[in-house]
Amino acid sequence: MDVRTIMKLGNQRYVLTTDPTRRYITLVHGQHPYAIVICCSDSRVIPEKIFSAELGDLFVVRVAGNVLDNHQMGSIEYAAAHLDCKHIVVLGHTGCGAVAAALRGEADGFIRYITEDILEAIGDERDPYKACCLNVTHAVEKLKQEFGEHPEIADICIEGAVYHIDTGKVEWLE
């Protein structure tokens, strides 16, 4: 089966199994997510499934290595200021390919922008798990610094967490 057929069948299953009332309510009344989740683009990290969230519950920003540039910051600012979403979770994960690439010093093309951000976050750390935690903490601190300067969204709660791919559990960082 080709990829397009797989995706079409997947969409058919989604349409049949998703609550049409919920889709209608979010269409008419807009989205009102209770959390913004910044996570990696890794196909194994699916916040809606990890947190058993429904349609419209999470505003998800995905980018390899859960790094933050102006585009991600703009998306986060939109959700915080215009959707009144007052909780942000930066969700790193074990087995992150972007963190591994940064640790190995392997990055060509545009990927190097991601690994450079991660290397800035992790400093001299070479343990993959500790590097993942430092990368999350770095993003949390960046968000606190940036949004602390915006009075209209300064009351936002910003937390970091790590998703463990092997167990499916989320570890909340202090």
FITOR-839498 format. One line per 8 residues: their letters; for each residue x, y, z of N, C-alpha, C. Coordinates in nm, 3 decimals. Layout:
<sites>
A) X:Y:Z:X:Y:Z:X:Y:Z  ...
</sites>
This chain:
<sites>
MDVRTIMK) 0.085:-0.117:0.000:0.000:0.000:0.000:0.090:0.125:0.000  0.056:0.222:-0.083:0.137:0.344:-0.088:0.102:0.437:0.029  0.188:0.534:0.051:0.174:0.625:0.165:0.043:0.703:0.159  0.008:0.750:0.041:-0.116:0.828:0.029:-0.238:0.745:0.068  -0.242:0.622:0.027:-0.354:0.534:0.062:-0.358:0.510:0.213  -0.243:0.487:0.273:-0.235:0.469:0.419:-0.291:0.592:0.490  -0.253:0.710:0.441:-0.299:0.834:0.504:-0.449:0.856:0.482  -0.499:0.823:0.363:-0.642:0.837:0.336:-0.724:0.745:0.426
LGNQRYVL) -0.679:0.621:0.443:-0.748:0.527:0.530:-0.742:0.573:0.675  -0.629:0.627:0.714:-0.615:0.681:0.850:-0.710:0.796:0.874  -0.725:0.883:0.775:-0.818:0.995:0.789:-0.962:0.945:0.797  -0.995:0.843:0.721:-1.130:0.786:0.728:-1.159:0.732:0.868  -1.060:0.662:0.927:-1.078:0.611:1.064:-1.094:0.726:1.162  -1.016:0.832:1.144:-1.026:0.950:1.231:-1.166:1.011:1.225  -1.216:1.030:1.105:-1.348:1.091:1.087:-1.455:1.004:1.152  -1.443:0.873:1.140:-1.543:0.783:1.196:-1.535:0.772:1.348
TTDPTRRY) -1.417:0.793:1.405:-1.399:0.772:1.550:-1.391:0.900:1.632  -1.386:1.016:1.567:-1.381:1.142:1.640:-1.522:1.195:1.660  -1.548:1.246:1.778:-1.679:1.299:1.813:-1.714:1.417:1.722  -1.815:1.402:1.637:-1.852:1.512:1.547:-1.903:1.635:1.623  -1.963:1.614:1.739:-2.010:1.726:1.820:-1.892:1.810:1.867  -1.787:1.743:1.909:-1.667:1.814:1.955:-1.606:1.896:1.840  -1.602:1.836:1.720:-1.551:1.910:1.604:-1.638:2.033:1.578  -1.768:2.017:1.586:-1.860:2.128:1.560:-1.844:2.238:1.666
ITLVHGQH) -1.836:2.201:1.790:-1.820:2.299:1.899:-1.693:2.380:1.880  -1.583:2.314:1.845:-1.458:2.388:1.825:-1.464:2.474:1.698  -1.544:2.433:1.601:-1.561:2.515:1.481:-1.639:2.642:1.515  -1.748:2.627:1.586:-1.836:2.740:1.616:-1.778:2.830:1.725  -1.725:2.771:1.830:-1.680:2.847:1.946:-1.528:2.866:1.951  -1.456:2.813:1.854:-1.311:2.827:1.851:-1.241:2.730:1.944  -1.112:2.740:1.943:-1.032:2.651:2.027:-1.001:2.718:2.161  -1.000:2.637:2.265:-0.971:2.685:2.400:-0.881:2.583:2.469
PYAIVICC) -0.759:2.568:2.421:-0.670:2.468:2.479:-0.633:2.503:2.624  -0.618:2.399:2.705:-0.578:2.422:2.844:-0.427:2.425:2.860  -0.353:2.382:2.757:-0.207:2.385:2.766:-0.145:2.402:2.628  -0.030:2.466:2.629:0.056:2.477:2.512:0.167:2.376:2.535  0.192:2.289:2.439:0.299:2.190:2.453:0.400:2.213:2.342  0.525:2.237:2.382:0.634:2.250:2.287:0.709:2.118:2.292  0.712:2.048:2.181:0.776:1.917:2.182:0.851:1.893:2.052  0.921:1.784:2.051:1.001:1.743:1.935:0.909:1.693:1.823
SDSRVIPE) 0.959:1.699:1.702:0.886:1.648:1.586:0.889:1.496:1.577  0.962:1.431:1.664:0.976:1.285:1.665:0.839:1.219:1.654  0.825:1.126:1.562:0.696:1.062:1.537:0.647:0.976:1.653  0.735:0.949:1.750:0.695:0.869:1.866:0.643:0.955:1.980  0.654:1.087:1.965:0.614:1.180:2.071:0.486:1.251:2.026  0.374:1.203:2.075:0.244:1.254:2.031:0.170:1.306:2.156  0.182:1.436:2.185:0.124:1.490:2.308:-0.024:1.458:2.328  -0.102:1.462:2.223:-0.245:1.434:2.237:-0.268:1.292:2.290
KIFSAELG) -0.185:1.199:2.249:-0.198:1.061:2.298:-0.134:1.046:2.436  -0.015:1.105:2.453:0.057:1.094:2.580:-0.026:1.145:2.696  -0.101:1.253:2.674:-0.181:1.314:2.781:-0.331:1.283:2.767  -0.366:1.188:2.681:-0.506:1.151:2.657:-0.594:1.275:2.638  -0.549:1.364:2.553:-0.619:1.490:2.528:-0.719:1.474:2.414  -0.822:1.554:2.422:-0.927:1.556:2.319:-0.898:1.666:2.218  -0.973:1.666:2.112:-0.965:1.768:2.009:-0.983:1.906:2.073  -0.888:1.996:2.050:-0.896:2.131:2.102:-0.836:2.150:2.241
DLFVVRVA) -0.789:2.043:2.306:-0.734:2.054:2.442:-0.592:2.109:2.447  -0.511:2.073:2.349:-0.370:2.114:2.350:-0.337:2.197:2.226  -0.256:2.298:2.247:-0.200:2.377:2.137:-0.056:2.330:2.126  -0.026:2.251:2.024:0.104:2.184:2.014:0.193:2.252:1.913  0.316:2.281:1.956:0.419:2.337:1.870:0.529:2.232:1.861  0.551:2.179:1.741:0.649:2.072:1.725:0.765:2.118:1.639  0.884:2.090:1.689:1.005:2.121:1.614:1.115:2.027:1.665  1.198:1.978:1.577:1.304:1.885:1.617:1.384:1.943:1.734
GNVLDNHQ) 1.403:1.862:1.836:1.481:1.903:1.952:1.410:2.001:2.043  1.281:2.024:2.021:1.201:2.123:2.095:1.278:2.253:2.122  1.348:2.299:2.017:1.420:2.427:2.027:1.324:2.541:1.993  1.361:2.661:2.035:1.272:2.775:2.016:1.338:2.884:1.933  1.275:2.922:1.824:1.318:3.040:1.750:1.198:3.134:1.742  1.209:3.238:1.666:1.102:3.338:1.660:0.969:3.281:1.610  0.974:3.182:1.522:0.851:3.123:1.471:0.776:3.049:1.581  0.848:2.967:1.656:0.784:2.896:1.767:0.736:2.994:1.874
MGSIEYAA) 0.819:3.094:1.904:0.781:3.192:2.005:0.654:3.267:1.963  0.641:3.297:1.835:0.520:3.362:1.785:0.397:3.274:1.802  0.411:3.145:1.775:0.299:3.052:1.793:0.259:3.043:1.940  0.358:3.037:2.027:0.332:3.029:2.171:0.266:3.158:2.220  0.318:3.270:2.175:0.260:3.399:2.214:0.115:3.409:2.168  0.087:3.362:2.048:-0.050:3.364:1.997:-0.143:3.284:2.089  -0.104:3.162:2.122:-0.188:3.077:2.206:-0.207:3.137:2.345  -0.101:3.196:2.400:-0.109:3.254:2.534:-0.195:3.381:2.535
AHLDCKHI) -0.171:3.468:2.440:-0.238:3.599:2.440:-0.377:3.596:2.378  -0.397:3.520:2.272:-0.523:3.525:2.199:-0.617:3.409:2.230  -0.561:3.299:2.280:-0.647:3.185:2.317:-0.658:3.172:2.468  -0.593:3.265:2.538:-0.596:3.269:2.685:-0.548:3.139:2.747  -0.448:3.079:2.687:-0.390:2.955:2.738:-0.278:2.992:2.835  -0.291:2.954:2.959:-0.200:3.001:3.064:-0.107:2.894:3.118  -0.087:2.786:3.044:0.003:2.680:3.090:0.087:2.631:2.971  0.218:2.636:2.988:0.310:2.589:2.884:0.391:2.472:2.940
VVLGHTGC) 0.403:2.367:2.859:0.488:2.253:2.894:0.588:2.233:2.781  0.717:2.239:2.816:0.822:2.202:2.721:0.846:2.054:2.745  0.820:1.972:2.644:0.826:1.827:2.657:0.941:1.770:2.574  1.052:1.740:2.642:1.162:1.670:2.577:1.134:1.521:2.581  1.225:1.442:2.526:1.203:1.296:2.532:1.336:1.221:2.524  1.334:1.103:2.582:1.451:1.017:2.574:1.467:0.969:2.430  1.589:0.937:2.394:1.616:0.889:2.259:1.599:0.995:2.152  1.618:1.122:2.189:1.599:1.232:2.094:1.713:1.234:1.992
GAVAAALR) 1.679:1.224:1.866:1.778:1.226:1.758:1.850:1.359:1.747  1.780:1.468:1.775:1.842:1.601:1.766:1.947:1.618:1.876  1.915:1.572:1.997:2.012:1.578:2.106:2.131:1.487:2.074  2.104:1.369:2.023:2.212:1.276:1.986:2.301:1.337:1.878  2.243:1.402:1.778:2.322:1.466:1.672:2.409:1.577:1.729  2.355:1.653:1.823:2.433:1.759:1.887:2.549:1.699:1.965  2.524:1.591:2.037:2.629:1.526:2.116:2.739:1.469:2.027  2.702:1.419:1.910:2.800:1.362:1.816:2.869:1.470:1.732
GEADGFIR) 2.814:1.591:1.733:2.870:1.698:1.651:2.841:1.678:1.504  2.733:1.606:1.475:2.696:1.577:1.336:2.578:1.664:1.294  2.606:1.764:1.215:2.497:1.846:1.167:2.540:1.922:1.042  2.469:1.893:0.935:2.492:1.965:0.810:2.366:2.042:0.775  2.379:2.132:0.682:2.263:2.205:0.632:2.189:2.279:0.742  2.059:2.279:0.732:1.974:2.350:0.828:1.971:2.283:0.965  2.004:2.154:0.971:2.004:2.082:1.098:2.099:2.145:1.198  2.204:2.206:1.150:2.302:2.266:1.241:2.242:2.378:1.325
YITEDILE) 2.137:2.445:1.276:2.072:2.548:1.357:2.008:2.486:1.481  1.955:2.368:1.465:1.894:2.297:1.577:2.002:2.250:1.674  2.106:2.186:1.621:2.210:2.132:1.710:2.289:2.243:1.779  2.305:2.356:1.714:2.374:2.469:1.779:2.295:2.517:1.900  2.163:2.525:1.887:2.079:2.564:2.001:2.090:2.462:2.114  2.090:2.335:2.078:2.099:2.230:2.180:2.235:2.234:2.248  2.342:2.253:2.171:2.475:2.262:2.231:2.487:2.380:2.326  2.424:2.490:2.292:2.421:2.606:2.382:2.351:2.568:2.513
AIGDERDP) 2.247:2.490:2.502:2.168:2.451:2.620:2.242:2.351:2.709  2.317:2.259:2.649:2.376:2.149:2.728:2.519:2.173:2.772  2.585:2.271:2.712:2.723:2.300:2.752:2.814:2.179:2.733  2.884:2.139:2.838:2.979:2.028:2.832:2.917:1.892:2.862  2.789:1.889:2.893:2.723:1.761:2.929:2.725:1.666:2.810  2.758:1.538:2.834:2.763:1.439:2.727:2.673:1.319:2.752  2.608:1.314:2.867:2.513:1.208:2.895:2.382:1.242:2.823  2.330:1.154:2.738:2.210:1.186:2.659:2.088:1.225:2.744
YKACCLNV) 2.063:1.154:2.853:1.947:1.187:2.936:1.965:1.322:3.004  2.081:1.345:3.062:2.107:1.474:3.128:2.103:1.588:3.026  2.155:1.562:2.906:2.153:1.663:2.799:2.008:1.696:2.761  1.924:1.593:2.754:1.782:1.614:2.724:1.719:1.704:2.829  1.745:1.675:2.956:1.689:1.756:3.066:1.739:1.899:3.059  1.868:1.917:3.033:1.923:2.052:3.022:1.862:2.129:2.905  1.837:2.060:2.795:1.777:2.122:2.678:1.635:2.170:2.712  1.559:2.089:2.784:1.424:2.128:2.827:1.433:2.249:2.921
THAVEKLK) 1.521:2.240:3.020:1.535:2.349:3.117:1.574:2.480:3.049  1.660:2.470:2.949:1.702:2.588:2.874:1.581:2.654:2.806  1.496:2.572:2.744:1.376:2.626:2.677:1.280:2.688:2.778  1.264:2.624:2.893:1.177:2.678:2.998:1.227:2.815:3.041  1.358:2.826:3.065:1.415:2.954:3.109:1.402:3.061:3.002  1.419:3.022:2.877:1.403:3.118:2.767:1.259:3.170:2.762  1.164:3.081:2.778:1.023:3.121:2.778:0.992:3.213:2.895  1.043:3.179:3.013:1.018:3.263:3.131:1.078:3.402:3.111
QEFGEHPE) 1.196:3.407:3.052:1.261:3.537:3.028:1.181:3.618:2.926  1.144:3.556:2.817:1.072:3.628:2.711:0.934:3.672:2.755  0.858:3.584:2.818:0.721:3.617:2.854:0.712:3.695:2.983  0.817:3.696:3.062:0.819:3.779:3.182:0.817:3.927:3.148  0.856:3.958:3.024:0.859:4.097:2.977:0.726:4.141:2.916  0.631:4.051:2.902:0.501:4.083:2.843:0.395:4.078:2.952  0.352:4.192:3.003:0.257:4.193:3.116:0.125:4.121:3.086  0.081:4.120:2.961:-0.047:4.058:2.930:-0.043:3.906:2.939
IADICIEG) 0.077:3.847:2.936:0.087:3.702:2.950:0.193:3.661:3.053  0.228:3.752:3.140:0.333:3.725:3.240:0.288:3.625:3.346  0.157:3.605:3.363:0.107:3.515:3.467:0.101:3.369:3.422  0.165:3.337:3.313:0.160:3.203:3.257:0.247:3.106:3.338  0.203:2.983:3.352:0.280:2.878:3.419:0.362:2.805:3.313  0.492:2.796:3.334:0.582:2.732:3.237:0.656:2.619:3.308  0.642:2.498:3.255:0.704:2.380:3.315:0.779:2.299:3.211  0.871:2.218:3.259:0.945:2.127:3.174:0.917:1.983:3.213
AVYHIDTG) 0.924:1.895:3.114:0.900:1.753:3.139:0.976:1.671:3.035  0.999:1.545:3.068:1.065:1.453:2.977:0.976:1.330:2.960  0.946:1.297:2.836:0.869:1.178:2.803:0.967:1.063:2.783  0.943:0.954:2.854:1.029:0.835:2.842:0.966:0.741:2.739  1.031:0.731:2.625:0.977:0.652:2.515:0.959:0.506:2.554  1.050:0.452:2.635:1.042:0.310:2.669:0.925:0.276:2.760  0.885:0.366:2.849:0.776:0.336:2.944:0.647:0.411:2.912  0.657:0.520:2.836:0.540:0.603:2.808:0.511:0.704:2.917
KVEWLE) 0.592:0.704:3.022:0.568:0.795:3.135:0.633:0.931:3.113  0.569:1.033:3.171:0.621:1.169:3.167:0.679:1.201:3.304  0.803:1.247:3.304:0.872:1.290:3.426:0.872:1.441:3.428  0.813:1.500:3.531:0.806:1.645:3.543:0.934:1.696:3.609  0.997:1.795:3.548:1.121:1.851:3.601:1.087:1.964:3.697  1.168:1.980:3.798:1.146:2.087:3.897:1.212:2.214:3.852
</sites>
